[in-house]
Amino acid sequence: MSRKYKGFYGVFIIVSLFLFVPACSNSEETSTNNNDGDNETSNDEMSDSEIEFSVFAADDNPSWNGMDSPVGQEILNATGVSLDADFALGDPAERISLFAASGDYPDFILPKGDGGLMVDAGAMVDLRPLIEEHGPNIKEVYGDYLDRMTWSEDDDAIYFLGTNGVDQEYWSPGNGFWLQHAVVEELGYPEINTLEDFENAIAEYYEMYPEIDGQPTIPLSLLADDWRMLISVTNPAFFATGGSDDGEWFIDHETQEAILHYRRPEEREYFRWLNHMNNEGLLDPETFVQQEDQYISKISSGRVLGMIDAEWSIADAQTALREDGKQERMHGIYPVTLDDTFKQANFQDAGYLAEWGIGITVDNPDPVRAIKFLDWMASEEAQILNNWGIEGEHYQYDDEGNRHLTEEQREERLSDSKFNERTGINVFTAYGPNYGDGVLDSEGQPFTINTPETVVEDYTDKEKEVLAAYDAEIWADLFPSSDEFPVKPWGAGWEINWSSDSPIAVPFQRAEDTMMTRIPEAILADEDEFDEVYDRFMEELEGHGVEEMEQEFTKLIQKRIELWDEE
């Protein structure tokens, strides 16, 4: 990359959010190039002629408030573009499959791992020629990473622009085992490194305090609401057994051979532990029936001692606890593994993950205007707006000309759960290329509000006390660092695409459907029935032809490595 950046230490606390919308238009005149002069709109003309684009994304965005926020209005004034957003409720693959089958598409789409359905349907515009002619800011932000967005070794089109922060410095583990500060403080700050440590801390505190604020204490709660079961129930199995995030796969670094991660014997033992926690009465009995809002509400009440989840999943609950002044009921994240023979690999480097992002469909009425909008969103002006807000209202410049927040402005961001919805800050980040924490703009100032000093300052006093007791400054200090692991030359397994007629497609879906049933069954079984249920699970997977499927996916990994080696 041509842009220079500096890494700092701190904790990544701002969760990037996505937006979305249903299909509205169906123009048959749009091609995958569409660079003719009739459709071109100059940057000067963008704000003079208003246009509304529909957007659909696979992730919910609870802070979405249309273009009515101050930041939304600034974007509309600068570009003339408004976004009509729709969010996936339930399984996003169902909506995306419907788009693909109907031939009726939204103007923009963020399909996450189901982009292949849209590509196979011929729904996506090749962005490469549009970027070449109308995307100077896009090219500036991504640089050589644009090559990573090539769809496959057989198709050199770019259908989606990655919306992960470019050159992001990761200061938080992101995924892990969460414990209330009150728990570790009460117990004298015990080591929390293994499942046994985690369980003992929860069990001991639960015995001491069966109620919190007059309500029953919940020792451990997980979220299994639809696809979120992967995040809170199954993905932690590979984190606890030395794996990093390759989605549903475990990929051996030496051989680059793939296996469905839950077929590993080590992970069987992780699920055996969850079964044990349930039989001991330490697992929330509503784990497999509660919905996301119920889960967040429980955590926000301050009576959930522990969770196993992603930071972005519980962020709103932590904000609510802070807002209510319940610092001791907020949670810290710990490097828990099955036993001390494993290392948590949250920080293993996968390089820039470029393939999940935003694309323009063939139904978009003006692809040139659309790519110009994305290019504006990639500009420094837009990125400062999306991260900092409006000068004089959400931030200001000091005497040295540096952007900064007052103490009151920073606390408002940390403790007001409606801040993003009200202001629009961080709501539109997904709509275009963006730099991550640690990257500096052309004036040498960070694009995001996080700096080495302010990230630590953002902790509550209680959080600082807990970290100091563990001889740490930030939560990442408790985890193995990235230099303890080799770089993954394939990136992340969950970003590797296959076509709908691939020999992977049907066995994979059957395996996932079986997993979504059998793992809850195994966890909720009596302890002496666990092996019987899990053995049946493994037999059913073999009956789906997963071994041949794994071999086919291994071939895709090798092709991905070869493709990226050619960059």
CORGI-V637911 format. One record per backbone hydrogen bond with DSSP energy under -0.5 kcal/mol. NH is the residue of the N-H (numbers start at 1). CO is the residue of the C=O. E is the energy in kcal/mol with one decimal. If there is no record, write none. Layout:
BEGIN
NH,CO,E
NH,CO,E
END
This chain:
BEGIN
6,438,-1.4
13,11,-0.9
15,13,-0.7
16,14,-0.6
17,426,-1.0
18,60,-0.6
21,85,-0.7
24,105,-0.6
27,363,-0.6
28,26,-0.5
30,27,-0.6
39,36,-1.4
40,37,-1.0
46,42,-1.0
46,43,-0.6
47,43,-0.5
48,45,-1.1
49,45,-1.5
50,48,-0.6
51,80,-2.6
53,82,-2.6
55,84,-2.1
56,20,-0.6
56,108,-1.5
57,86,-1.3
58,110,-2.6
64,61,-2.1
65,66,-0.6
68,65,-1.5
70,422,-0.6
71,423,-2.3
73,69,-2.6
74,70,-1.8
75,71,-2.3
76,72,-2.3
77,73,-2.7
78,74,-2.1
79,75,-2.2
80,76,-2.7
82,51,-2.2
84,53,-2.6
85,83,-0.8
86,55,-1.6
88,57,-1.2
92,90,-0.7
94,91,-1.4
95,91,-0.8
96,92,-2.4
97,93,-2.6
98,94,-1.8
99,95,-2.3
100,96,-2.5
101,97,-2.4
102,98,-2.5
103,99,-2.2
104,99,-0.7
105,103,-0.6
108,54,-2.4
109,359,-2.0
110,56,-2.8
114,111,-2.0
115,112,-1.0
117,114,-1.1
118,114,-0.8
119,115,-2.5
120,116,-2.8
121,117,-1.1
122,119,-1.7
123,118,-2.6
125,360,-2.9
127,125,-0.7
127,158,-3.6
131,127,-3.0
132,128,-2.1
133,129,-1.6
134,130,-2.9
135,131,-2.1
139,135,-2.3
140,136,-1.9
141,137,-2.4
142,138,-2.3
143,139,-2.2
145,142,-2.3
146,143,-1.6
147,144,-1.4
148,145,-1.2
149,146,-1.6
150,147,-1.3
151,157,-2.5
152,155,-2.4
155,152,-0.6
159,149,-0.5
159,157,-0.6
161,358,-2.8
162,160,-0.5
163,356,-1.6
166,434,-3.0
168,165,-1.3
169,437,-1.9
170,168,-0.7
171,169,-0.7
175,173,-1.3
176,309,-1.9
177,334,-1.2
178,176,-0.6
178,307,-3.1
179,332,-2.3
180,305,-2.1
181,330,-2.4
182,328,-2.3
183,180,-0.5
184,180,-1.4
185,181,-2.3
186,182,-2.2
187,183,-1.7
188,185,-1.3
189,184,-3.7
195,337,-1.8
198,194,-2.5
199,195,-2.9
200,196,-2.7
201,197,-2.2
202,198,-2.0
203,199,-3.1
204,200,-2.5
205,201,-2.0
206,202,-2.5
207,203,-2.0
208,204,-1.4
209,205,-2.6
212,215,-2.8
215,212,-1.7
217,210,-2.9
218,303,-3.1
219,217,-0.6
220,282,-1.0
221,306,-2.0
224,222,-0.6
224,287,-1.0
226,224,-1.0
228,225,-1.8
229,226,-1.9
230,227,-1.7
231,227,-0.6
232,223,-0.5
232,228,-2.1
233,229,-2.5
234,229,-1.8
235,230,-3.2
237,234,-1.6
238,234,-0.6
238,235,-1.4
239,235,-1.5
240,236,-2.5
241,238,-0.6
242,239,-1.0
243,238,-3.2
246,244,-1.0
249,246,-1.3
250,259,-2.9
252,250,-0.6
252,257,-2.5
256,252,-2.5
259,250,-1.6
261,248,-1.9
263,260,-2.5
264,261,-1.7
267,264,-0.5
268,264,-1.4
269,265,-1.3
270,266,-1.1
271,267,-2.4
272,268,-1.9
273,269,-1.7
274,270,-1.8
275,271,-2.2
276,272,-2.3
277,273,-2.7
278,274,-2.2
279,275,-2.4
280,276,-1.8
281,278,-1.5
282,277,-2.7
283,277,-0.9
284,220,-3.2
287,284,-2.1
289,286,-1.7
290,286,-2.7
295,291,-2.2
296,292,-2.6
297,293,-2.0
298,294,-2.1
299,295,-2.1
300,296,-2.6
301,297,-1.2
301,298,-0.6
302,298,-0.6
302,299,-1.5
303,298,-1.0
305,218,-2.6
305,303,-0.7
306,219,-1.2
307,178,-1.4
308,221,-0.6
309,176,-1.7
311,174,-3.7
313,310,-0.5
314,310,-1.2
315,311,-0.8
318,314,-2.0
319,315,-2.3
320,316,-2.3
321,317,-2.2
322,318,-2.2
323,319,-2.7
324,320,-1.8
325,322,-1.5
326,321,-2.8
327,325,-0.9
329,326,-1.2
330,327,-1.3
332,179,-2.9
334,177,-2.6
336,334,-1.9
337,193,-1.7
338,240,-3.1
342,339,-1.6
345,243,-0.6
348,345,-1.8
354,352,-0.9
357,355,-0.6
358,161,-1.9
359,109,-2.3
361,107,-2.2
362,123,-2.6
364,361,-1.6
370,366,-2.4
371,367,-2.7
372,368,-2.2
373,369,-1.9
374,370,-2.2
375,371,-2.4
376,372,-2.4
377,373,-2.4
378,374,-1.0
379,376,-1.6
382,376,-0.5
383,379,-2.3
384,380,-2.5
385,381,-2.0
386,382,-2.9
387,383,-1.8
388,384,-3.0
389,384,-0.8
389,385,-1.4
392,395,-3.5
393,390,-1.9
394,390,-3.1
395,390,-0.9
396,404,-2.1
398,402,-2.3
401,398,-1.9
404,396,-2.7
410,406,-2.4
411,407,-2.2
412,408,-2.0
413,409,-1.5
414,410,-1.6
415,411,-2.3
416,412,-1.7
417,415,-0.8
419,416,-1.7
422,418,-2.6
423,419,-2.4
424,420,-3.0
426,386,-2.5
427,424,-1.5
428,424,-0.7
430,17,-0.8
431,428,-2.0
432,430,-1.5
436,166,-2.4
439,436,-1.5
440,4,-0.6
441,445,-3.7
444,441,-2.1
447,439,-2.2
455,451,-2.2
456,452,-0.8
457,453,-1.9
458,454,-1.6
459,456,-1.4
464,460,-2.1
465,461,-2.0
466,462,-2.4
467,463,-2.5
468,464,-2.4
469,465,-1.9
470,466,-1.1
470,467,-0.6
471,468,-1.8
472,467,-2.6
476,171,-0.7
477,474,-1.3
478,475,-1.8
479,476,-1.7
484,481,-1.8
485,482,-1.8
488,349,-2.8
489,487,-0.8
491,488,-1.6
492,490,-0.8
495,492,-1.9
496,493,-1.5
502,499,-1.7
505,502,-0.8
506,502,-0.6
508,504,-2.4
509,505,-2.1
510,506,-2.4
511,507,-2.5
512,508,-2.6
513,509,-2.5
514,510,-2.2
515,511,-2.7
516,512,-2.4
517,513,-0.7
517,514,-0.9
518,514,-3.1
519,515,-2.1
521,517,-1.6
522,518,-2.8
523,519,-2.4
524,520,-2.2
525,521,-0.7
525,522,-0.5
529,526,-2.0
530,526,-0.7
530,527,-0.9
533,529,-2.0
534,530,-2.7
535,531,-2.9
536,532,-1.8
537,533,-2.0
538,534,-2.5
539,535,-2.3
540,536,-2.3
541,537,-2.0
542,538,-2.1
543,539,-1.9
544,540,-1.0
544,541,-0.8
545,542,-1.5
546,541,-1.3
549,545,-1.7
550,546,-2.9
551,547,-1.7
552,548,-1.9
553,549,-2.4
554,550,-2.2
555,551,-1.5
556,552,-1.4
557,553,-2.1
558,554,-2.1
559,555,-2.1
560,556,-2.5
561,557,-2.4
562,558,-2.1
563,559,-2.7
564,560,-2.6
565,561,-2.0
566,562,-0.8
566,563,-0.7
567,564,-1.2
END
